[in-house]
Amino acid sequence: MRTGLFASLGRSWWVLVLYGVVAVLFALIAFVAPARTAVALAWAFGVMALAEGILSAIALFRSDIAVSKGWLALYAFASIAFGILAVTNPLATAGFLLLFLAAWLIVAGIYRIVLAIRIRKEITGEWMIALSGALAIALGVLFVMSPAAGLVTVALWVGLGALFYGVLQIVAGFRLRRLAKAM
């Protein structure tokens, strides 16, 4: 049984390598053109939301849905509205999403500081929690003050994540190939 599984996976090693190469190429594009990458990501989210909204609207006509039709209709409407906005104006959508991220960072930072103060007698090192809160607040404020720089920063971080993912996929693909040949 194990040999069959490894043989099957071994034949597909190139798929992991292909995913890795695509991710590394995406990372390089994100590093070279981070603003365009942020806009492209917002557009891609819009396409996904539009597809989800259309499929949800179609599901409204089915009788065997698991959620109430009211919630499904709300979800379909919100998804379609967001999708249309993101596809027709991805730059504004990217900026809007960045402002949501900034608000979340500020709220999360305040929460971490309050948490650190409340648990300071229970643990040691609570200052690290408070520091992470202060840094989150600072980043949130910076995103609000300079949304364009924030979009570039987020795109660069996404690119860095894609680079790590891609390299790991490539390494895993070649290791799988080597393992399959050894069996």
HELIX and SHEET records of a PDB file:
HELIX    1   1 ARG A    2  ARG A   11  1                                  10    
HELIX    2   2 TRP A   13  VAL A   32  1                                  20    
HELIX    3   3 PRO A   34  ALA A   59  1                                  26    
HELIX    4   4 LYS A   69  THR A   88  1                                  20    
HELIX    5   5 PRO A   90  ARG A  118  1                                  29    
HELIX    6   6 GLU A  126  MET A  145  1                                  20    
HELIX    7   7 PRO A  147  ALA A  182  1                                  36    
END                                                                             
